[in-house]
Amino acid sequence: MPGMTDTSWVAAAMAQTVPWVRTAGITFGEVTAERVECRLPDSPDLHNHVGGPHAAMIFGLGETASGAVGLAAFSSAMDRVTPLVVRSEISYSRLARGPIDAVAVLDRPAAEVLAELDGGTRPEFTVSVTITDAEGRETTSMTVVWTLRPNR
């Protein structure tokens, strides 16, 4: 398993382990253990009734970005836990058109979450996601709460 600071493998791992990422055409930009950038291309196959990306595609992009930051942040524990979404909240504030970008940010230090895990509790962590259109305008905000479920 790559070291905590090497996150170059995360984008390929997401595309390999989550087939929908390839299907939707999601690509990754910057990937660190605290922040991930990814993009959903503009494709008529992914559009809604008003010509922008369907809400399900926007949600999927945000959830994918949040999962990638969790994978990068907790890679050292992946042999003993499975990350799972607990809940999410999304707000669509503007009609998105064209390709859209998501930036996911881990809301607290990974070391705190791992300390809870090592202390015997099933930790939760929150990832905040901002989604913008091609002009850089925020179209969507999202919060995804994840847990690290210990493997049996």
PyMOL CGO cylinders between C-alpha atoms (Angstrom):
from pymol import cmd
from pymol.cgo import CYLINDER

trace = [
    CYLINDER, 0.00, 0.00, 0.00, 1.42, 3.42, -0.91, 0.3, 1, 1, 1, 1, 1, 1,
    CYLINDER, 1.42, 3.42, -0.91, 2.49, 5.73, 1.88, 0.3, 1, 1, 1, 1, 1, 1,
    CYLINDER, 2.49, 5.73, 1.88, 0.20, 8.32, 3.40, 0.3, 1, 1, 1, 1, 1, 1,
    CYLINDER, 0.20, 8.32, 3.40, 1.73, 11.15, 1.36, 0.3, 1, 1, 1, 1, 1, 1,
    CYLINDER, 1.73, 11.15, 1.36, 1.66, 9.33, -1.99, 0.3, 1, 1, 1, 1, 1, 1,
    CYLINDER, 1.66, 9.33, -1.99, -1.86, 9.70, -3.37, 0.3, 1, 1, 1, 1, 1, 1,
    CYLINDER, -1.86, 9.70, -3.37, -1.01, 9.25, -7.06, 0.3, 1, 1, 1, 1, 1, 1,
    CYLINDER, -1.01, 9.25, -7.06, -2.73, 5.84, -7.07, 0.3, 1, 1, 1, 1, 1, 1,
    CYLINDER, -2.73, 5.84, -7.07, -6.16, 7.07, -5.82, 0.3, 1, 1, 1, 1, 1, 1,
    CYLINDER, -6.16, 7.07, -5.82, -7.68, 8.08, -9.19, 0.3, 1, 1, 1, 1, 1, 1,
    CYLINDER, -7.68, 8.08, -9.19, -6.82, 4.73, -10.78, 0.3, 1, 1, 1, 1, 1, 1,
    CYLINDER, -6.82, 4.73, -10.78, -8.10, 2.87, -7.71, 0.3, 1, 1, 1, 1, 1, 1,
    CYLINDER, -8.10, 2.87, -7.71, -11.42, 4.73, -7.86, 0.3, 1, 1, 1, 1, 1, 1,
    CYLINDER, -11.42, 4.73, -7.86, -11.86, 3.91, -11.57, 0.3, 1, 1, 1, 1, 1, 1,
    CYLINDER, -11.86, 3.91, -11.57, -10.98, 0.26, -10.95, 0.3, 1, 1, 1, 1, 1, 1,
    CYLINDER, -10.98, 0.26, -10.95, -13.06, -0.40, -7.82, 0.3, 1, 1, 1, 1, 1, 1,
    CYLINDER, -13.06, -0.40, -7.82, -16.07, 1.80, -8.67, 0.3, 1, 1, 1, 1, 1, 1,
    CYLINDER, -16.07, 1.80, -8.67, -17.15, 0.94, -12.25, 0.3, 1, 1, 1, 1, 1, 1,
    CYLINDER, -17.15, 0.94, -12.25, -19.62, 3.86, -12.34, 0.3, 1, 1, 1, 1, 1, 1,
    CYLINDER, -19.62, 3.86, -12.34, -16.66, 6.29, -12.22, 0.3, 1, 1, 1, 1, 1, 1,
    CYLINDER, -16.66, 6.29, -12.22, -15.49, 4.97, -15.61, 0.3, 1, 1, 1, 1, 1, 1,
    CYLINDER, -15.49, 4.97, -15.61, -19.04, 4.79, -16.99, 0.3, 1, 1, 1, 1, 1, 1,
    CYLINDER, -19.04, 4.79, -16.99, -19.72, 8.44, -16.14, 0.3, 1, 1, 1, 1, 1, 1,
    CYLINDER, -19.72, 8.44, -16.14, -16.31, 9.54, -17.43, 0.3, 1, 1, 1, 1, 1, 1,
    CYLINDER, -16.31, 9.54, -17.43, -15.19, 11.16, -14.19, 0.3, 1, 1, 1, 1, 1, 1,
    CYLINDER, -15.19, 11.16, -14.19, -11.59, 12.34, -14.22, 0.3, 1, 1, 1, 1, 1, 1,
    CYLINDER, -11.59, 12.34, -14.22, -9.40, 13.47, -11.34, 0.3, 1, 1, 1, 1, 1, 1,
    CYLINDER, -9.40, 13.47, -11.34, -7.25, 16.54, -10.88, 0.3, 1, 1, 1, 1, 1, 1,
    CYLINDER, -7.25, 16.54, -10.88, -5.45, 17.24, -7.62, 0.3, 1, 1, 1, 1, 1, 1,
    CYLINDER, -5.45, 17.24, -7.62, -5.66, 14.39, -5.10, 0.3, 1, 1, 1, 1, 1, 1,
    CYLINDER, -5.66, 14.39, -5.10, -4.32, 14.78, -1.57, 0.3, 1, 1, 1, 1, 1, 1,
    CYLINDER, -4.32, 14.78, -1.57, -5.23, 13.25, 1.78, 0.3, 1, 1, 1, 1, 1, 1,
    CYLINDER, -5.23, 13.25, 1.78, -7.21, 16.42, 2.61, 0.3, 1, 1, 1, 1, 1, 1,
    CYLINDER, -7.21, 16.42, 2.61, -8.63, 17.54, -0.76, 0.3, 1, 1, 1, 1, 1, 1,
    CYLINDER, -8.63, 17.54, -0.76, -9.71, 16.00, -4.08, 0.3, 1, 1, 1, 1, 1, 1,
    CYLINDER, -9.71, 16.00, -4.08, -10.72, 17.65, -7.35, 0.3, 1, 1, 1, 1, 1, 1,
    CYLINDER, -10.72, 17.65, -7.35, -12.65, 15.75, -10.00, 0.3, 1, 1, 1, 1, 1, 1,
    CYLINDER, -12.65, 15.75, -10.00, -14.68, 16.51, -13.12, 0.3, 1, 1, 1, 1, 1, 1,
    CYLINDER, -14.68, 16.51, -13.12, -17.78, 15.21, -14.83, 0.3, 1, 1, 1, 1, 1, 1,
    CYLINDER, -17.78, 15.21, -14.83, -17.64, 15.81, -18.59, 0.3, 1, 1, 1, 1, 1, 1,
    CYLINDER, -17.64, 15.81, -18.59, -20.50, 17.37, -20.48, 0.3, 1, 1, 1, 1, 1, 1,
    CYLINDER, -20.50, 17.37, -20.48, -22.35, 14.57, -22.25, 0.3, 1, 1, 1, 1, 1, 1,
    CYLINDER, -22.35, 14.57, -22.25, -25.90, 14.50, -23.61, 0.3, 1, 1, 1, 1, 1, 1,
    CYLINDER, -25.90, 14.50, -23.61, -26.19, 10.96, -22.21, 0.3, 1, 1, 1, 1, 1, 1,
    CYLINDER, -26.19, 10.96, -22.21, -25.88, 12.43, -18.69, 0.3, 1, 1, 1, 1, 1, 1,
    CYLINDER, -25.88, 12.43, -18.69, -28.33, 15.35, -19.17, 0.3, 1, 1, 1, 1, 1, 1,
    CYLINDER, -28.33, 15.35, -19.17, -31.67, 16.09, -17.55, 0.3, 1, 1, 1, 1, 1, 1,
    CYLINDER, -31.67, 16.09, -17.55, -34.78, 17.58, -19.17, 0.3, 1, 1, 1, 1, 1, 1,
    CYLINDER, -34.78, 17.58, -19.17, -33.27, 21.11, -19.25, 0.3, 1, 1, 1, 1, 1, 1,
    CYLINDER, -33.27, 21.11, -19.25, -29.96, 20.23, -20.89, 0.3, 1, 1, 1, 1, 1, 1,
    CYLINDER, -29.96, 20.23, -20.89, -27.61, 20.15, -17.92, 0.3, 1, 1, 1, 1, 1, 1,
    CYLINDER, -27.61, 20.15, -17.92, -26.14, 17.28, -15.96, 0.3, 1, 1, 1, 1, 1, 1,
    CYLINDER, -26.14, 17.28, -15.96, -28.87, 15.21, -14.28, 0.3, 1, 1, 1, 1, 1, 1,
    CYLINDER, -28.87, 15.21, -14.28, -29.12, 15.64, -10.48, 0.3, 1, 1, 1, 1, 1, 1,
    CYLINDER, -29.12, 15.64, -10.48, -28.11, 12.01, -10.06, 0.3, 1, 1, 1, 1, 1, 1,
    CYLINDER, -28.11, 12.01, -10.06, -24.91, 12.67, -12.02, 0.3, 1, 1, 1, 1, 1, 1,
    CYLINDER, -24.91, 12.67, -12.02, -24.14, 15.76, -9.91, 0.3, 1, 1, 1, 1, 1, 1,
    CYLINDER, -24.14, 15.76, -9.91, -24.72, 13.76, -6.73, 0.3, 1, 1, 1, 1, 1, 1,
    CYLINDER, -24.72, 13.76, -6.73, -22.55, 10.94, -8.08, 0.3, 1, 1, 1, 1, 1, 1,
    CYLINDER, -22.55, 10.94, -8.08, -19.71, 13.33, -8.87, 0.3, 1, 1, 1, 1, 1, 1,
    CYLINDER, -19.71, 13.33, -8.87, -19.81, 14.79, -5.36, 0.3, 1, 1, 1, 1, 1, 1,
    CYLINDER, -19.81, 14.79, -5.36, -20.04, 11.41, -3.68, 0.3, 1, 1, 1, 1, 1, 1,
    CYLINDER, -20.04, 11.41, -3.68, -17.15, 10.13, -5.81, 0.3, 1, 1, 1, 1, 1, 1,
    CYLINDER, -17.15, 10.13, -5.81, -14.99, 13.11, -4.82, 0.3, 1, 1, 1, 1, 1, 1,
    CYLINDER, -14.99, 13.11, -4.82, -15.83, 12.57, -1.15, 0.3, 1, 1, 1, 1, 1, 1,
    CYLINDER, -15.83, 12.57, -1.15, -14.97, 8.88, -1.41, 0.3, 1, 1, 1, 1, 1, 1,
    CYLINDER, -14.97, 8.88, -1.41, -11.66, 9.62, -3.09, 0.3, 1, 1, 1, 1, 1, 1,
    CYLINDER, -11.66, 9.62, -3.09, -10.59, 12.00, -0.33, 0.3, 1, 1, 1, 1, 1, 1,
    CYLINDER, -10.59, 12.00, -0.33, -11.56, 9.36, 2.24, 0.3, 1, 1, 1, 1, 1, 1,
    CYLINDER, -11.56, 9.36, 2.24, -9.55, 6.72, 0.40, 0.3, 1, 1, 1, 1, 1, 1,
    CYLINDER, -9.55, 6.72, 0.40, -6.53, 9.03, 0.23, 0.3, 1, 1, 1, 1, 1, 1,
    CYLINDER, -6.53, 9.03, 0.23, -6.84, 10.08, 3.88, 0.3, 1, 1, 1, 1, 1, 1,
    CYLINDER, -6.84, 10.08, 3.88, -7.32, 6.60, 5.33, 0.3, 1, 1, 1, 1, 1, 1,
    CYLINDER, -7.32, 6.60, 5.33, -5.30, 4.45, 2.93, 0.3, 1, 1, 1, 1, 1, 1,
    CYLINDER, -5.30, 4.45, 2.93, -3.18, 3.19, 5.82, 0.3, 1, 1, 1, 1, 1, 1,
    CYLINDER, -3.18, 3.19, 5.82, -6.28, 1.60, 7.41, 0.3, 1, 1, 1, 1, 1, 1,
    CYLINDER, -6.28, 1.60, 7.41, -7.93, 0.10, 4.31, 0.3, 1, 1, 1, 1, 1, 1,
    CYLINDER, -7.93, 0.10, 4.31, -6.67, -3.38, 5.16, 0.3, 1, 1, 1, 1, 1, 1,
    CYLINDER, -6.67, -3.38, 5.16, -8.77, -3.34, 8.32, 0.3, 1, 1, 1, 1, 1, 1,
    CYLINDER, -8.77, -3.34, 8.32, -11.80, -1.15, 7.51, 0.3, 1, 1, 1, 1, 1, 1,
    CYLINDER, -11.80, -1.15, 7.51, -14.42, -0.60, 4.81, 0.3, 1, 1, 1, 1, 1, 1,
    CYLINDER, -14.42, -0.60, 4.81, -15.49, 3.01, 4.20, 0.3, 1, 1, 1, 1, 1, 1,
    CYLINDER, -15.49, 3.01, 4.20, -19.27, 3.43, 3.91, 0.3, 1, 1, 1, 1, 1, 1,
    CYLINDER, -19.27, 3.43, 3.91, -21.54, 6.44, 3.43, 0.3, 1, 1, 1, 1, 1, 1,
    CYLINDER, -21.54, 6.44, 3.43, -23.75, 7.07, 6.47, 0.3, 1, 1, 1, 1, 1, 1,
    CYLINDER, -23.75, 7.07, 6.47, -25.75, 10.03, 5.14, 0.3, 1, 1, 1, 1, 1, 1,
    CYLINDER, -25.75, 10.03, 5.14, -25.49, 12.96, 2.78, 0.3, 1, 1, 1, 1, 1, 1,
    CYLINDER, -25.49, 12.96, 2.78, -27.14, 16.28, 2.15, 0.3, 1, 1, 1, 1, 1, 1,
    CYLINDER, -27.14, 16.28, 2.15, -27.10, 18.16, -1.14, 0.3, 1, 1, 1, 1, 1, 1,
    CYLINDER, -27.10, 18.16, -1.14, -28.28, 21.64, -2.16, 0.3, 1, 1, 1, 1, 1, 1,
    CYLINDER, -28.28, 21.64, -2.16, -28.73, 22.57, -5.80, 0.3, 1, 1, 1, 1, 1, 1,
    CYLINDER, -28.73, 22.57, -5.80, -28.44, 26.37, -5.97, 0.3, 1, 1, 1, 1, 1, 1,
    CYLINDER, -28.44, 26.37, -5.97, -27.96, 27.04, -9.68, 0.3, 1, 1, 1, 1, 1, 1,
    CYLINDER, -27.96, 27.04, -9.68, -28.59, 25.20, -12.93, 0.3, 1, 1, 1, 1, 1, 1,
    CYLINDER, -28.59, 25.20, -12.93, -25.38, 23.48, -13.97, 0.3, 1, 1, 1, 1, 1, 1,
    CYLINDER, -25.38, 23.48, -13.97, -24.38, 23.42, -17.62, 0.3, 1, 1, 1, 1, 1, 1,
    CYLINDER, -24.38, 23.42, -17.62, -21.37, 21.95, -19.36, 0.3, 1, 1, 1, 1, 1, 1,
    CYLINDER, -21.37, 21.95, -19.36, -18.63, 20.07, -17.54, 0.3, 1, 1, 1, 1, 1, 1,
    CYLINDER, -18.63, 20.07, -17.54, -18.76, 20.41, -13.76, 0.3, 1, 1, 1, 1, 1, 1,
    CYLINDER, -18.76, 20.41, -13.76, -16.02, 20.21, -11.18, 0.3, 1, 1, 1, 1, 1, 1,
    CYLINDER, -16.02, 20.21, -11.18, -16.19, 18.96, -7.60, 0.3, 1, 1, 1, 1, 1, 1,
    CYLINDER, -16.19, 18.96, -7.60, -13.81, 19.83, -4.79, 0.3, 1, 1, 1, 1, 1, 1,
    CYLINDER, -13.81, 19.83, -4.79, -14.08, 17.59, -1.72, 0.3, 1, 1, 1, 1, 1, 1,
    CYLINDER, -14.08, 17.59, -1.72, -12.42, 18.58, 1.56, 0.3, 1, 1, 1, 1, 1, 1,
    CYLINDER, -12.42, 18.58, 1.56, -11.98, 16.40, 4.65, 0.3, 1, 1, 1, 1, 1, 1,
    CYLINDER, -11.98, 16.40, 4.65, -13.53, 18.37, 7.52, 0.3, 1, 1, 1, 1, 1, 1,
    CYLINDER, -13.53, 18.37, 7.52, -11.22, 17.17, 10.31, 0.3, 1, 1, 1, 1, 1, 1,
    CYLINDER, -11.22, 17.17, 10.31, -7.76, 15.68, 10.63, 0.3, 1, 1, 1, 1, 1, 1,
    CYLINDER, -7.76, 15.68, 10.63, -7.49, 12.04, 9.59, 0.3, 1, 1, 1, 1, 1, 1,
    CYLINDER, -7.49, 12.04, 9.59, -5.39, 11.38, 12.71, 0.3, 1, 1, 1, 1, 1, 1,
    CYLINDER, -5.39, 11.38, 12.71, -8.44, 12.18, 14.92, 0.3, 1, 1, 1, 1, 1, 1,
    CYLINDER, -8.44, 12.18, 14.92, -10.60, 9.71, 13.00, 0.3, 1, 1, 1, 1, 1, 1,
    CYLINDER, -10.60, 9.71, 13.00, -7.92, 7.00, 13.16, 0.3, 1, 1, 1, 1, 1, 1,
    CYLINDER, -7.92, 7.00, 13.16, -7.50, 7.62, 16.90, 0.3, 1, 1, 1, 1, 1, 1,
    CYLINDER, -7.50, 7.62, 16.90, -11.23, 6.93, 17.38, 0.3, 1, 1, 1, 1, 1, 1,
    CYLINDER, -11.23, 6.93, 17.38, -10.90, 3.75, 15.31, 0.3, 1, 1, 1, 1, 1, 1,
    CYLINDER, -10.90, 3.75, 15.31, -7.87, 2.63, 17.34, 0.3, 1, 1, 1, 1, 1, 1,
    CYLINDER, -7.87, 2.63, 17.34, -9.83, 3.44, 20.52, 0.3, 1, 1, 1, 1, 1, 1,
    CYLINDER, -9.83, 3.44, 20.52, -12.44, 0.85, 19.57, 0.3, 1, 1, 1, 1, 1, 1,
    CYLINDER, -12.44, 0.85, 19.57, -15.22, 3.10, 18.25, 0.3, 1, 1, 1, 1, 1, 1,
    CYLINDER, -15.22, 3.10, 18.25, -16.60, 3.18, 14.72, 0.3, 1, 1, 1, 1, 1, 1,
    CYLINDER, -16.60, 3.18, 14.72, -15.64, 6.70, 13.64, 0.3, 1, 1, 1, 1, 1, 1,
    CYLINDER, -15.64, 6.70, 13.64, -17.54, 9.02, 11.35, 0.3, 1, 1, 1, 1, 1, 1,
    CYLINDER, -17.54, 9.02, 11.35, -16.02, 11.80, 9.31, 0.3, 1, 1, 1, 1, 1, 1,
    CYLINDER, -16.02, 11.80, 9.31, -17.54, 14.53, 7.17, 0.3, 1, 1, 1, 1, 1, 1,
    CYLINDER, -17.54, 14.53, 7.17, -16.46, 15.62, 3.72, 0.3, 1, 1, 1, 1, 1, 1,
    CYLINDER, -16.46, 15.62, 3.72, -17.66, 18.96, 2.32, 0.3, 1, 1, 1, 1, 1, 1,
    CYLINDER, -17.66, 18.96, 2.32, -18.07, 19.16, -1.44, 0.3, 1, 1, 1, 1, 1, 1,
    CYLINDER, -18.07, 19.16, -1.44, -18.45, 22.22, -3.65, 0.3, 1, 1, 1, 1, 1, 1,
    CYLINDER, -18.45, 22.22, -3.65, -19.49, 21.76, -7.27, 0.3, 1, 1, 1, 1, 1, 1,
    CYLINDER, -19.49, 21.76, -7.27, -18.93, 24.48, -9.86, 0.3, 1, 1, 1, 1, 1, 1,
    CYLINDER, -18.93, 24.48, -9.86, -19.74, 24.96, -13.53, 0.3, 1, 1, 1, 1, 1, 1,
    CYLINDER, -19.74, 24.96, -13.53, -17.33, 25.76, -16.36, 0.3, 1, 1, 1, 1, 1, 1,
    CYLINDER, -17.33, 25.76, -16.36, -17.41, 29.46, -15.40, 0.3, 1, 1, 1, 1, 1, 1,
    CYLINDER, -17.41, 29.46, -15.40, -16.40, 28.62, -11.83, 0.3, 1, 1, 1, 1, 1, 1,
    CYLINDER, -16.40, 28.62, -11.83, -19.83, 29.46, -10.37, 0.3, 1, 1, 1, 1, 1, 1,
    CYLINDER, -19.83, 29.46, -10.37, -21.01, 27.29, -7.49, 0.3, 1, 1, 1, 1, 1, 1,
    CYLINDER, -21.01, 27.29, -7.49, -24.01, 25.22, -8.56, 0.3, 1, 1, 1, 1, 1, 1,
    CYLINDER, -24.01, 25.22, -8.56, -24.20, 22.66, -5.78, 0.3, 1, 1, 1, 1, 1, 1,
    CYLINDER, -24.20, 22.66, -5.78, -22.98, 22.09, -2.24, 0.3, 1, 1, 1, 1, 1, 1,
    CYLINDER, -22.98, 22.09, -2.24, -22.93, 18.76, -0.53, 0.3, 1, 1, 1, 1, 1, 1,
    CYLINDER, -22.93, 18.76, -0.53, -21.98, 17.19, 2.77, 0.3, 1, 1, 1, 1, 1, 1,
    CYLINDER, -21.98, 17.19, 2.77, -21.21, 13.48, 2.95, 0.3, 1, 1, 1, 1, 1, 1,
    CYLINDER, -21.21, 13.48, 2.95, -20.77, 11.68, 6.27, 0.3, 1, 1, 1, 1, 1, 1,
    CYLINDER, -20.77, 11.68, 6.27, -18.72, 8.50, 6.08, 0.3, 1, 1, 1, 1, 1, 1,
    CYLINDER, -18.72, 8.50, 6.08, -17.85, 5.80, 8.58, 0.3, 1, 1, 1, 1, 1, 1,
    CYLINDER, -17.85, 5.80, 8.58, -14.95, 3.36, 8.73, 0.3, 1, 1, 1, 1, 1, 1,
    CYLINDER, -14.95, 3.36, 8.73, -16.52, -0.03, 9.45, 0.3, 1, 1, 1, 1, 1, 1,
    CYLINDER, -16.52, -0.03, 9.45, -14.00, -2.46, 10.93, 0.3, 1, 1, 1, 1, 1, 1,
    CYLINDER, -14.00, -2.46, 10.93, -13.61, -5.62, 8.82, 0.3, 1, 1, 1, 1, 1, 1,
    CYLINDER, -13.61, -5.62, 8.82, -14.59, -8.80, 10.61, 0.3, 1, 1, 1, 1, 1, 1,
]
cmd.load_cgo(trace, "trace")
